Amino acid sequence: MCDLGVSARRRPGVGVMEGAVVTQEQVHSADDLSGEHVLALVGAYERTLDGLGYSPVVYPDTSQRCGGTVHMGTKYDCLNHAFWMCGRIRRFAAERSTERAMRWLGTVQGMLIMGGVFSIDEIMSHDRTPPAFRAPREHYNGEG
């Protein structure tokens, strides 16, 4: 196992990068999100990806690294895979596999950030406030 020097739980006032300060509001664990909150996030992500034209399709070969060129990228395939993962998260939640659901949710959120669907701040706000209580986000035109 590789030690990256980052603890699983952050403490207020202790940042990963020197000089970084973490507030109490930013400290979360899997216990902070209810099952209803997780399902609300998954539903919001599914609606967002559907609205942007993505489909829930598993990535063709998950053993290979995602990559691409200027002419042929994998953003579309990765976001389709994130959409597919949302359905699996629903299954994990139904099976009460909370830790697995939370790991997969974090992966989906990372893919949404890297795919340009949401900013880091937006994803952080999703964990604090269920989507039903937030205004819908204006989406980019899918390029980029």
C-alpha positions as CSV (number, residue, x, y, z in Angstrom):
1,M,0.0,0.0,0.0
2,C,1.3,3.4,-0.9
3,D,1.4,6.1,1.8
4,L,0.6,9.5,0.1
5,G,1.1,11.4,3.4
6,V,-2.6,12.4,3.5
7,S,-4.8,11.2,6.4
8,A,-8.2,9.9,5.6
9,R,-9.8,12.5,7.9
10,R,-8.9,16.2,8.0
11,R,-8.8,18.1,11.2
12,P,-9.8,21.8,11.4
13,G,-6.8,24.0,11.0
14,V,-4.7,21.3,9.4
15,G,-4.3,21.4,5.7
16,V,-2.6,19.0,3.2
17,M,-0.5,21.8,1.7
18,E,1.7,23.9,3.9
19,G,-0.1,27.0,4.9
20,A,-3.5,25.6,4.0
21,V,-6.2,26.1,6.6
22,V,-9.2,23.8,6.8
23,T,-12.3,25.1,8.5
24,Q,-14.7,23.0,10.5
25,E,-17.3,23.4,7.7
26,Q,-15.0,21.6,5.3
27,V,-14.4,18.6,7.5
28,H,-16.7,15.8,6.5
29,S,-16.9,12.0,6.8
30,A,-19.2,9.4,5.2
31,D,-21.4,9.7,8.3
32,D,-22.2,13.3,7.4
33,L,-24.3,12.4,4.4
34,S,-27.6,10.7,4.9
35,G,-28.7,8.0,2.5
36,E,-31.4,10.4,1.2
37,H,-28.7,13.0,0.6
38,V,-26.5,10.6,-1.4
39,L,-29.5,9.5,-3.5
40,A,-30.4,13.2,-4.1
41,L,-26.9,13.8,-5.3
42,V,-26.9,10.8,-7.5
43,G,-30.3,11.9,-9.0
44,A,-29.0,15.4,-9.6
45,Y,-25.9,14.0,-11.3
46,E,-27.9,11.7,-13.5
47,R,-30.3,14.5,-14.6
48,T,-27.3,16.8,-15.3
49,L,-25.4,14.2,-17.4
50,D,-28.6,13.2,-19.2
51,G,-29.3,16.9,-19.9
52,L,-25.8,17.2,-21.4
53,G,-26.3,14.3,-23.7
54,Y,-24.5,11.5,-21.9
55,S,-25.7,7.9,-21.5
56,P,-25.1,5.4,-18.6
57,V,-22.5,3.2,-20.4
58,V,-19.7,1.4,-18.7
59,Y,-16.2,2.4,-19.8
60,P,-15.0,-0.3,-22.4
61,D,-11.8,-1.3,-20.7
62,T,-11.4,-0.1,-17.1
63,S,-7.9,-1.7,-16.9
64,Q,-6.5,0.9,-19.3
65,R,-5.8,4.5,-18.5
66,C,-8.0,7.1,-19.9
67,G,-6.3,9.3,-22.4
68,G,-6.6,10.8,-25.8
69,T,-5.5,13.4,-28.2
70,V,-6.8,16.7,-29.4
71,H,-8.8,14.9,-32.1
72,M,-9.9,12.0,-30.0
73,G,-10.5,12.4,-26.3
74,T,-12.1,10.2,-23.7
75,K,-14.1,12.8,-21.8
76,Y,-17.4,11.5,-23.4
77,D,-16.6,7.9,-22.4
78,C,-15.6,8.9,-18.9
79,L,-18.7,10.9,-18.3
80,N,-20.9,8.1,-19.7
81,H,-19.1,5.8,-17.2
82,A,-19.8,8.3,-14.4
83,F,-23.5,8.2,-15.4
84,W,-23.4,4.4,-15.3
85,M,-21.7,4.5,-11.8
86,C,-24.6,6.6,-10.5
87,G,-26.9,3.6,-11.0
88,R,-24.5,1.3,-9.2
89,I,-24.4,3.8,-6.3
90,R,-28.2,3.5,-6.0
91,R,-27.7,-0.3,-5.8
92,F,-25.0,0.0,-3.1
93,A,-27.3,2.3,-1.1
94,A,-30.2,-0.2,-1.4
95,E,-27.8,-3.0,-0.2
96,R,-26.7,-0.7,2.7
97,S,-23.1,-0.8,1.4
98,T,-22.5,2.7,2.6
99,E,-18.7,2.7,2.4
100,R,-18.7,1.5,-1.2
101,A,-21.4,3.9,-2.2
102,M,-19.4,6.8,-0.7
103,R,-16.2,5.7,-2.5
104,W,-18.0,5.5,-5.8
105,L,-19.8,8.9,-5.2
106,G,-16.3,10.5,-4.6
107,T,-15.1,9.0,-7.9
108,V,-18.1,10.3,-9.8
109,Q,-17.7,13.7,-8.2
110,G,-14.0,13.7,-9.3
111,M,-15.0,12.7,-12.8
112,L,-17.6,15.5,-12.9
113,I,-14.9,18.0,-11.8
114,M,-12.4,16.8,-14.4
115,G,-15.0,16.7,-17.1
116,G,-15.8,20.4,-16.5
117,V,-19.4,19.7,-15.5
118,F,-19.0,21.2,-12.0
119,S,-16.3,23.2,-10.2
120,I,-14.6,22.0,-7.1
121,D,-16.5,24.6,-5.0
122,E,-19.8,23.4,-6.6
123,I,-19.1,19.8,-5.7
124,M,-18.1,20.8,-2.1
125,S,-21.4,22.7,-1.8
126,H,-23.3,19.6,-3.0
127,D,-22.0,17.7,0.0
128,R,-23.2,20.5,2.4
129,T,-26.6,21.2,0.8
130,P,-28.9,18.7,-0.9
131,P,-29.5,19.5,-4.5
132,A,-33.3,20.1,-4.0
133,F,-32.4,23.2,-2.0
134,R,-30.0,24.8,-4.6
135,A,-30.7,26.7,-7.8
136,P,-29.9,24.7,-10.9
137,R,-26.5,25.3,-12.5
138,E,-26.1,26.8,-15.9
139,H,-24.3,24.3,-18.0
140,Y,-21.6,24.9,-20.6
141,N,-22.2,23.9,-24.2
142,G,-20.3,20.6,-23.8
143,E,-17.1,21.8,-25.5
144,G,-13.7,22.0,-23.7
